[in-house]
C-alpha cells in the first residue's frame, strides 16, 4: 500500500473524532513516515499494521480520556459510539464483535425501556390528576363534598406525577453514564486484550514464515 | 520481553528520554524502542496522553521544507517522572526480594 493511501485510510477511520485530534494524529504519522524515508516506508507501515488498527488504538485512548474529563450523559453516548467503532475497527473475529455489540445494544435498550416506562408512569399520574381536578370542578354545583374530594385526589395525583419527573431525569442520566463507563472500561479492555492476542498470533506467523523461507533453499 | 509493560511505565520511559533533550517523534520512538520492546504504533497515544496531562509540550521546527514536531518535557512532567522513579524503586525492591532473594523465613 502506498503511503498516501495508507494515511488517507487512517484519516477516514478517525472521522468520528474532533478535527483537531485527527489532524494531530495525522501529523504524527505523516512526519514519522517522512523521517524513515521512502525506502523504509513499506516496512514501517507493515510494522504498524492496518490503518484500522492504529485508528482503534487512538480512538480507544480518546474514549477513555473523554470519560474521565466529562462524564455527562451526552458525552457518554458519543463515547459508547466511539467505543463501538473501535471494537469494529479492531481485527477480532467478526462474530465476537457482533456478540459484543448485541450485548451492549440489549443493555442500552433495557435501560431506555425502564426509564421510558417510568416516564410514562409520571406522565399518566399527572394527566389523570388534571382530569380528576376538572371532574371535581364540574361536580361543584351538585355536591360540594364530592367535588372537594375529587379535587383533592386530583391535586395529589398531579403532585405525585411532578415529583416523579426529576427522578426519571436523574435515573436516565445515571443510566447512560453507567452504559458509557461499562463500555469504556470492560469493552475496551476486552478489545485491547484481543488485539494483543491478534498481534502475537501475527508475529508468530511471521516468524514461522521466515523460518520456512530460510529452510527452503537447503 | 516476557513481562508486560503497563501504561505508567511507558509514560515514565518517554519522560525519561525527554529529560536528556527535546526530540521529535521518530527519534523519540527509536530511543524508547532501544530500551523496551514496544510497537511503533502504540507510542502516539502515549505522547498524546502525556501532552493532555501537561507533562510535555510540543513545538514545530522547519526541516527541509516540512515541519518536525519536537516534544519537550514540562516542570509537571519532571515531577511526574520523579514520582514514577520512586514508585518503581519500591516495586523493584519488592520483586527482587521474591524473585532473586527468595522469601525470607
Interface residues (C-beta under 8 A of the other chain):
Chain A: X21 X24 X25 X27 X28 X29 X31 X32 X34 X35 X36 X44 X47 X48 X49 X53 X54 X57 X58 X60 X61 X65 X199
Chain B: X24 X25 X26 X27 X29 X39 X40 X41 X42 X44 X45 X47 X48 X49 X52 X66 X67 X68 X69
